[in-house]
Each structure stands twice: as C-alpha cells, then as structure tokens.
C-alpha cells in the first residue's frame, strides 16, 4: 500500500495534517489554553444510540466526520459525543523535520479548523480494527482507521491509529480525548492493530 507521509494525517481525525503543514512561523495558542475567540457552545443532547456502547460512540465519531464533497457535517452531533473539557490531539512530524509534535484542540477548535476541508473535499473515515481495554467506567481504544476521498476508492489515502479515551458516567459513554497519528513508511501499523 502506498502510504502518504504524516502531512496527510487523518482529518478526525483530520486537522492533524492541516495543523502540522502550517509554517513554523505561524504563532499558535499554548497547548493548555484554547484560542481566545473560540466559544464553548451549550451542551447538545446526544442521540441515545450514539452513546449507549463503546462500539456505538466509535461508529458515531467516524460517521459524523465522513461525507461526500459539498456535504455539511452535523457538528451538533459531533459536539454531543464529547465530555466538557475534552480534547483532540493530532500528532506527527512536519515535512522535513524529525521531531514529533502534538497539537491540543478543543472540539470547537477542531470544528473551526477542519470543517472547511471536510465540507470541500470528500472524506470518509472508518475504523477497521479496535483494540479495547476497559476498567470499571473507563475505556481506552486503539482504533485503526482508513481514510478515503470516496467510499468507492479501492485503497485508503491514509491509515493510522486513533487512541480514544472514554468514560461512562452511569448513563452514557463520553469521549474524553482522541489522540491520533498517521501511518508513515518508518512507522507502519503493527499487525496486532490490524486484526479484529
């Protein structure tokens, strides 16, 4: 499979490639503080079927960011999956650099930065293998993903791993963090994360 470098990190898991492709001269807010102009919208009620099980919240996450070119995403549904204070963290290397960087985003920052690309380009992402570890009310999932521009594309243009940290408050599942990294020639996905 021809895997592009991490400049095409998944876009949910999308923003990673967009962010790491920015010039190093571009200032960014400190990782611990969201941008000042980003407002946290009121809590959005989740669909029960989206948050009743670990598998369903993973499926909802992939579904809500996927769609053909020109389709507006349901960002209220996206917001409803995340616990207050949740974060999305793309990781990877900038072109020509050797250091791995991470960018910490709120769900709202992710929406603002990713929606133009997602709604302009066709983008379909799906989980192809999940390794789930659970203790009491917390769960971690290494979800191997494939990204395509259309559902008919025979090969993904990118693969990688989304690391989901989830919590169940006794009523539903919530996403606390999603950290991800795209596959590169020097960091292929291990076989243990490709099998169901």
KOLSEVEX-708786 format. One record per atom (N, C-alpha, C): residue in one letter; x, y, z. Coordinates in steps of 0.2 Angstrom, whole numbers, padded with zeros to 4 digits, always signed. Layout:
BEGIN
AXYZ
...
//
This chain:
BEGIN
X+0004-0006+0000
X+0000+0000+0000
X+0004+0006+0000
X+0002+0011-0004
X+0006+0017-0004
X+0003+0022+0001
X+0007+0023+0007
X+0005+0027+0012
X+0008+0034+0012
X+0005+0039+0012
X+0007+0046+0011
X+0011+0048+0018
X+0015+0053+0018
X+0018+0055+0024
X+0013+0058+0029
X+0015+0059+0035
X+0011+0061+0040
X+0008+0068+0039
X+0010+0071+0033
X+0007+0078+0031
X+0000+0077+0029
X-0002+0070+0028
X-0009+0069+0027
X-0012+0064+0033
X-0010+0066+0039
X-0013+0063+0045
X-0021+0063+0044
X-0024+0058+0047
X-0031+0058+0046
X-0035+0065+0048
X-0040+0066+0046
X-0043+0073+0047
X-0048+0073+0052
X-0051+0068+0058
X-0055+0066+0064
X-0051+0065+0068
X-0049+0066+0062
X-0046+0065+0064
X-0043+0068+0059
X-0045+0073+0055
X-0042+0077+0050
X-0037+0083+0052
X-0038+0086+0057
X-0034+0093+0057
X-0027+0092+0058
X-0025+0086+0060
X-0018+0085+0061
X-0014+0087+0055
X-0015+0085+0049
X-0011+0086+0043
X-0012+0094+0042
X-0018+0097+0043
X-0018+0104+0041
X-0014+0108+0046
X-0014+0106+0053
X-0010+0109+0058
X-0003+0109+0057
X+0000+0103+0056
X+0007+0101+0055
X+0010+0104+0049
X+0005+0106+0044
X+0008+0108+0037
X+0009+0116+0038
X+0006+0119+0043
X+0007+0126+0044
X+0015+0128+0045
X+0016+0134+0043
X+0023+0136+0043
X+0025+0137+0051
X+0031+0135+0052
X+0033+0136+0059
X+0033+0143+0062
X+0033+0148+0057
X+0032+0155+0059
X+0025+0157+0062
X+0021+0152+0060
X+0014+0154+0062
X+0013+0153+0070
X+0011+0158+0073
X+0010+0158+0081
X+0004+0153+0082
X+0004+0150+0088
X-0002+0146+0090
X-0003+0147+0097
X-0009+0146+0099
X-0010+0147+0106
X-0007+0141+0110
X-0005+0143+0117
X-0002+0137+0121
X-0006+0131+0121
X-0003+0126+0121
X-0007+0119+0121
X-0012+0119+0127
X-0011+0122+0133
X-0015+0122+0138
X-0021+0127+0138
X-0021+0131+0133
X-0027+0136+0133
X-0030+0136+0126
X-0036+0136+0126
X-0040+0136+0119
X-0039+0143+0117
X-0040+0144+0110
X-0039+0151+0107
X-0045+0155+0110
X-0043+0162+0111
X-0047+0166+0115
X-0054+0167+0111
X-0054+0167+0104
X-0060+0168+0101
X-0065+0162+0100
X-0063+0156+0103
X-0067+0150+0102
X-0072+0150+0108
X-0078+0150+0107
X-0083+0150+0112
X-0086+0142+0113
X-0087+0140+0119
X-0090+0134+0120
X-0097+0134+0119
X-0100+0131+0115
X-0107+0131+0114
X-0111+0127+0119
X-0118+0129+0120
X-0121+0125+0125
X-0121+0117+0124
X-0122+0114+0129
X-0122+0106+0128
X-0127+0104+0124
X-0126+0099+0119
X-0130+0097+0114
X-0132+0090+0117
X-0139+0088+0116
X-0141+0082+0118
X-0139+0076+0113
X-0136+0071+0115
X-0134+0066+0111
X-0139+0061+0109
X-0139+0058+0103
X-0143+0053+0101
X-0142+0047+0106
X-0147+0044+0109
X-0146+0038+0113
X-0142+0033+0110
X-0143+0031+0103
X-0140+0026+0100
X-0132+0027+0099
X-0130+0034+0099
X-0123+0036+0098
X-0119+0034+0104
X-0122+0034+0110
X-0118+0034+0116
X-0120+0028+0121
X-0123+0023+0119
X-0125+0018+0123
X-0120+0013+0124
X-0115+0012+0119
X-0110+0007+0120
X-0104+0010+0117
X-0098+0007+0119
X-0091+0009+0116
X-0092+0009+0108
X-0094+0003+0106
X-0094+0002+0098
X-0098+0008+0095
X-0104+0010+0098
X-0108+0015+0095
X-0105+0022+0095
X-0102+0024+0101
X-0099+0030+0101
X-0093+0031+0096
X-0089+0025+0095
X-0084+0025+0090
X-0087+0026+0083
X-0092+0022+0081
X-0096+0022+0075
X-0098+0029+0073
X-0101+0032+0079
X-0104+0039+0078
X-0099+0044+0076
X-0093+0043+0079
X-0087+0048+0078
X-0085+0047+0071
X-0084+0041+0068
X-0082+0041+0061
X-0087+0043+0057
X-0094+0042+0058
X-0099+0043+0054
X-0100+0051+0053
X-0100+0054+0059
X-0101+0062+0059
X-0096+0066+0055
X-0090+0063+0054
X-0085+0067+0050
X-0085+0065+0043
X-0088+0060+0041
X-0087+0057+0035
X-0093+0060+0030
X-0092+0060+0024
X-0097+0063+0019
X-0094+0065+0012
X-0098+0065+0007
X-0095+0067+0001
X-0093+0075+0001
X-0090+0077-0005
X-0088+0084-0006
X-0095+0088-0006
X-0095+0094-0003
X-0101+0098-0003
X-0106+0097+0003
X-0105+0091+0007
X-0110+0090+0012
X-0108+0093+0019
X-0112+0097+0021
X-0111+0100+0028
X-0111+0094+0033
X-0107+0094+0038
X-0107+0089+0043
X-0111+0092+0049
X-0114+0087+0053
X-0118+0088+0058
X-0114+0089+0064
X-0112+0096+0065
X-0107+0097+0070
X-0110+0097+0077
X-0117+0098+0078
X-0120+0097+0084
X-0120+0090+0087
X-0121+0085+0082
X-0120+0078+0084
X-0113+0077+0086
X-0108+0080+0082
X-0101+0079+0084
X-0100+0081+0092
X-0102+0088+0093
X-0101+0091+0100
X-0104+0086+0105
X-0110+0083+0104
X-0113+0079+0109
X-0110+0073+0111
X-0104+0071+0107
X-0101+0065+0109
X-0095+0066+0115
X-0094+0073+0116
X-0088+0074+0120
X-0090+0077+0127
X-0086+0074+0132
X-0087+0077+0139
X-0084+0084+0139
X-0087+0088+0143
X-0085+0095+0144
X-0077+0095+0146
X-0073+0099+0142
X-0066+0099+0143
X-0062+0094+0139
X-0066+0090+0135
X-0062+0085+0131
X-0058+0088+0126
X-0053+0084+0123
X-0048+0087+0119
X-0047+0082+0113
X-0044+0085+0107
X-0042+0081+0102
X-0035+0083+0100
X-0031+0077+0099
X-0024+0079+0099
X-0020+0075+0093
X-0020+0079+0087
X-0016+0076+0082
X-0008+0076+0083
X-0005+0071+0081
X+0002+0071+0082
X+0006+0069+0076
X+0012+0071+0075
X+0016+0069+0069
X+0022+0074+0068
X+0025+0073+0062
X+0031+0077+0060
X+0029+0082+0055
X+0031+0088+0055
X+0031+0092+0050
X+0035+0090+0044
X+0034+0092+0038
X+0038+0090+0032
X+0045+0092+0033
X+0050+0088+0033
X+0057+0090+0033
X+0060+0090+0040
X+0055+0089+0045
X+0058+0089+0052
X+0058+0082+0055
X+0062+0081+0060
X+0062+0074+0064
X+0058+0074+0070
X+0057+0080+0073
X+0053+0080+0079
X+0046+0079+0079
X+0043+0074+0083
X+0036+0073+0083
X+0033+0079+0087
X+0027+0082+0085
X+0024+0087+0088
X+0017+0085+0089
X+0014+0088+0094
X+0007+0087+0096
X+0003+0093+0097
X-0003+0094+0094
X-0007+0100+0095
X-0013+0098+0099
X-0015+0102+0104
X-0021+0100+0108
X-0026+0105+0106
X-0032+0102+0104
X-0038+0106+0102
X-0044+0104+0106
X-0048+0109+0107
X-0055+0108+0110
X-0059+0105+0104
X-0065+0102+0105
X-0069+0100+0100
X-0071+0106+0095
X-0072+0112+0098
X-0074+0118+0095
X-0068+0120+0090
X-0062+0120+0092
X-0057+0122+0088
X-0056+0117+0082
X-0057+0110+0084
X-0057+0105+0079
X-0062+0107+0073
X-0068+0109+0075
X-0073+0110+0070
X-0071+0116+0066
X-0069+0122+0069
X-0067+0128+0066
X-0062+0126+0061
X-0057+0122+0063
X-0051+0121+0058
X-0052+0116+0053
X-0056+0111+0054
X-0057+0105+0050
X-0063+0106+0045
X-0068+0110+0047
X-0075+0110+0043
X-0073+0112+0036
X-0069+0117+0035
X-0069+0119+0028
X-0066+0114+0023
X-0061+0110+0026
X-0058+0105+0022
X-0063+0099+0021
X-0066+0097+0027
X-0071+0091+0026
X-0077+0093+0022
X-0079+0099+0022
X-0085+0101+0018
X-0083+0103+0011
X-0077+0104+0009
X-0075+0105+0002
X-0073+0098-0001
X-0069+0094+0002
X-0067+0088+0000
X-0071+0082+0002
X-0071+0077-0002
X-0074+0071+0000
X-0070+0068+0005
X-0072+0065+0011
X-0068+0062+0016
X-0073+0057+0019
X-0070+0051+0019
X-0073+0045+0023
X-0068+0042+0027
X-0070+0041+0033
X-0065+0038+0038
X-0069+0032+0041
X-0066+0026+0042
X-0069+0021+0046
X-0064+0017+0050
X-0066+0015+0055
X-0062+0010+0059
X-0062+0003+0057
X-0056+0000+0056
X-0055-0006+0053
X-0053-0012+0058
X-0051-0009+0064
X-0049-0014+0069
X-0049-0010+0076
X-0052-0013+0081
X-0052-0010+0088
X-0049-0014+0093
X-0044-0011+0097
X-0041-0015+0102
X-0044-0011+0109
X-0048-0015+0112
X-0052-0011+0118
X-0049-0014+0125
X-0048-0009+0129
X-0046-0011+0136
X-0051-0007+0141
X-0054-0010+0145
X-0059-0007+0150
X-0057-0009+0157
X-0058-0004+0161
X-0058-0005+0168
X-0064-0001+0171
X-0069-0004+0175
X-0074+0000+0178
X-0077+0005+0173
X-0077+0011+0174
X-0080+0016+0170
X-0076+0019+0165
X-0070+0017+0164
X-0065+0020+0159
X-0063+0015+0154
X-0062+0017+0148
X-0060+0013+0142
X-0056+0016+0138
X-0051+0013+0135
X-0046+0015+0130
X-0047+0011+0124
X-0047+0014+0118
X-0047+0010+0112
X-0042+0013+0107
X-0038+0008+0105
X-0034+0009+0099
X-0038+0007+0093
X-0040+0012+0089
X-0044+0011+0084
X-0040+0013+0077
X-0039+0007+0073
X-0035+0008+0067
X-0040+0011+0062
X-0038+0016+0059
X-0043+0019+0054
X-0040+0019+0047
X-0045+0020+0042
X-0043+0021+0035
X-0047+0027+0032
X-0043+0031+0029
X-0047+0037+0026
X-0047+0037+0018
X-0053+0038+0015
X-0053+0038+0008
X-0057+0045+0006
X-0056+0047+0000
X-0060+0053-0003
X-0067+0051-0005
X-0068+0045-0007
X-0075+0042-0009
X-0075+0035-0006
X-0081+0033-0005
X-0082+0026-0002
X-0080+0021-0007
X-0080+0023-0014
X-0078+0018-0019
X-0071+0018-0020
X-0067+0022-0017
X-0059+0022-0018
X-0057+0015-0016
X-0053+0011-0020
X-0051+0004-0018
X-0046+0004-0013
X-0042+0010-0012
X-0036+0010-0007
X-0037+0016-0003
X-0036+0016+0004
X-0036+0022+0008
X-0030+0027+0006
X-0031+0033+0006
X-0025+0038+0005
X-0021+0039+0012
X-0024+0036+0017
X-0021+0037+0024
X-0023+0031+0028
X-0019+0029+0033
X-0021+0025+0038
X-0017+0027+0044
X-0020+0025+0050
X-0016+0027+0056
X-0020+0024+0062
X-0019+0027+0068
X-0022+0024+0074
X-0025+0030+0078
X-0031+0030+0080
X-0034+0035+0084
X-0035+0031+0091
X-0032+0035+0096
X-0032+0032+0103
X-0038+0036+0106
X-0043+0033+0108
X-0049+0035+0111
X-0049+0034+0119
X-0050+0039+0123
X-0051+0038+0130
X-0058+0040+0131
X-0062+0035+0134
X-0069+0036+0135
X-0071+0035+0143
X-0076+0038+0145
X-0079+0037+0152
X-0086+0036+0151
X-0089+0032+0156
X-0096+0031+0156
X-0098+0034+0163
X-0103+0039+0163
X-0105+0042+0169
X-0111+0038+0172
X-0112+0032+0170
X-0118+0028+0173
X-0124+0029+0169
X-0124+0034+0164
X-0129+0035+0160
X-0128+0034+0152
X-0121+0036+0150
X-0119+0035+0143
X-0112+0036+0143
X-0109+0034+0137
X-0102+0035+0136
X-0100+0042+0133
X-0094+0044+0135
X-0092+0051+0133
X-0085+0050+0130
X-0083+0054+0125
X-0076+0055+0123
X-0072+0060+0128
X-0067+0058+0131
X-0063+0062+0135
X-0057+0065+0130
X-0054+0061+0127
X-0048+0063+0122
X-0048+0058+0116
X-0046+0061+0110
X-0044+0057+0105
X-0037+0059+0103
X-0032+0055+0103
X-0026+0057+0101
X-0024+0052+0095
X-0021+0055+0089
X-0020+0050+0084
X-0014+0052+0080
X-0011+0047+0076
X-0005+0048+0072
X-0006+0044+0066
X-0004+0047+0060
X-0005+0043+0054
X+0001+0039+0053
X+0000+0033+0049
X+0005+0029+0047
X+0010+0032+0042
X+0016+0030+0043
X+0021+0033+0039
X+0026+0027+0037
X+0030+0027+0031
X+0034+0022+0030
X+0039+0019+0035
X+0041+0024+0040
X+0045+0022+0045
X+0042+0020+0051
X+0035+0021+0051
X+0031+0019+0057
X+0025+0015+0054
X+0026+0009+0052
X+0020+0005+0049
X+0016+0003+0055
X+0009+0002+0054
X+0005+0000+0059
X+0006-0008+0061
X+0008-0009+0067
X+0009-0016+0069
X+0003-0021+0067
X+0005-0027+0066
X+0000-0032+0064
X-0006-0033+0070
X-0004-0032+0076
X-0009-0033+0081
X-0014-0028+0081
X-0013-0022+0078
X-0018-0017+0077
X-0022-0017+0071
X-0021-0022+0067
X-0024-0023+0060
X-0029-0029+0061
X-0029-0033+0066
X-0033-0039+0066
X-0039-0037+0071
X-0045-0039+0069
X-0051-0038+0073
X-0050-0041+0080
//
